Structures are given as structure tokens and as C-alpha cells.
């Protein structure tokens, strides 16, 4: 009798648990790198990065493939990892002369909303000129990630 009662209860529990929605989207490495690339390219052309930079020095809270920089092989100014960034005379910060400066661009976090939507928090720092932090909204359109909105969170 107990077996007749427990069997349907257990089976219905399996159906309920297996039909629950996925708790979060887990992107593959290509998708992660594509979102990072689109975000960096946005920062290259907006805010402080539009200045006379001699280099864009990028960083990310997520580990990216060593060959990630090849995506920017023809960029002008050149794109380098922050650890390889040209430093100022005191070797502790970016160059600050108006015509000789490096712009630091960092991605702090990526939040995956779905397989075709993401939010990226990141920003720019340019020597003695200032800093920005923005929340970018990206969507996948026609096979390319595109920034469709940006909210400035910090500007100094």
C-alpha cells in the first residue's frame, strides 16, 4: 500500500524538478570573448578613449585566451594587456602628457541575461584627465554582439 502511494509521488517529483527552468546561462569561451571584444570596441570610441591615446591598455576580471589580443591586431592606437601598458616616468601609472598617454580600459563584470543578452560593467581611466564607469547592454544581432545601451555610473 505504501509502495502504491510513494511511487506516483516520487515520479511526479521527478517531472516537476526536471521541468523547472535553467537557473542561468553558461556561455562558451567564444561567446565570452565576443562580448568582451564588442565592449572594448565600444569603449575605444566613447568617452575618454576618444582622446589622443598612444595605447589602449585592457584588463578583465575574467580570464581571456592569450591570443585574444589578435582581435585588435590592426587597431590604432595599439591594444595591449594592462600588464604590458606603457608607464609614466615614475613607472607606477599611465603616461599623462596630453599627447603621450595610455588609456586603461577594464571590464569589471559580465552578467549573462540569456544566450543573446548580456550586461557588462566596465570603464576607462586616462592619466590625469579622468575616469568613467558604465553599464553596457549588449545583444546578439545577426551573429555580432552590439552595444544597444549604456548607462554612465561614474564620471570624473
N, C-alpha and C positions, 0 to 999 in steps of 0.2 A: 504494500500500500504506500509506504513511504517512498519507495522507488518510483512508483507511478506519479507521485506528486513532484518529486525532485527533478526528474528527467525533463519535463516541459519547462520548469523554472530555469534550469541550467541552460537549456537550448535557447530560451528567449533571451537570457542574459548575453549569450554569445552573439545573437543577432543585434541586440541593442549596442553592445560595445563595438562590434565590427562596422556598424553603420554610422558611427559618430564621425564628424568631420575631422580632417587632418589638423593637428594642432599648430603647424607652422610650415611654411615653405622653406625647403633647404636647397639653395642654389648650387649648381655645379661651378667649378672654378672658372670656366669661360664666362658664365653669366656674371660672376663676381667681378672679373676683370673688365668686362664690357661696361658695367655700371660705373666702376672706378674711372675708366677712360672717359666716358661721357661727362662725368662730374669734373674731372681735371680740366677737360677742354672747355667746359663752361667757365671755370674759374680763370683760365688763361685769358679769356676775352671780357671779363667783367671786373668791376671794382678796381682794387689796387693793382691787379695783374696787368691792366692796360698800360701801366707806366713803362718807363724805359728800362725794363729789366734786362740784365745780362744773362740771367739763367732763371729757370723755374725749378725750385728745389722741392720735390714732392715727398710726402710721407703718408702712411696709412696705419690705422690701428689693426688692420688685417694683414696677414702675410700674403704678399703677391709673388708670383713667379719671378725668378731672376731675369727672365727675358721680357718682362712686362714693358720695360722702357723702349723696346724696339717699336712699340706702337707710336712712339713720338720721334722716330729717327730723323725725320725731316723738319722738326719744329725749329722755329726761330723766334725767340732765343731757345737754346738747347734745354732739354729737360733732364735733370739728374736726380738721384736719390738725395734726400736731405743730408745723409751721412757723407755725401761727396760734394756738398754745396760749397761754392767759393766763400771764404770767410773774410771778414774785415781785418784791419791791421792788428786788432787785439786777439784774433783767432777764436773769439767766443761768440760772434754774432755775424749776421749777413753784412755784406758791403752796404754802406749807407750813402755814399756820394750819389747825387741825383742821377748822374749818367752811368754809374757803375754799381748797380745794386742787384741783388738776387731776391726774388720773391719766393717766400716759403708758402707752399700750399699743402694743407693737410686734410685728410679725411678722418674724422673722429669716429664716426659710426655709420653703419648701413642697417636700415630696418626694412626687411622684406615684407611687403603688404600682400603680394601674390607673386605668381610667376611672371607677371608683366608690369608690376608696380613696385617701386622702392622709394624710400626716403633716405637721403644722405645728408649728414651733418658734417660740415667742413668749413674751411676758411683760409684766408690769406693773411700773411704778415709781411710787410715791406719795410725793412730797416727802420728809420726814424719817421717814416711817413704815416703809418697807422696799421690797423688790423680790422678785419671783418670776419664775422662768422655767420653762415647762412644754413638754412634747412632747405635742401633741394628736393623737389618732387619729380621723379622720373617715371616714364612709361616706355614700354617696348612698342615701337610703331614701325611697321614694315621692316622688321628684323634689326632695327637700330634703337638703342636706348637714347631717349631725348629728355632734356630738362623741360618740363612743362610748367613749372612754377618755382619760385624762390622766395623765401621769407628771410629778411635780414634780422638776425638775432642780436648782433653786436656790431657796432661801427665806431671806431675810434681813430 
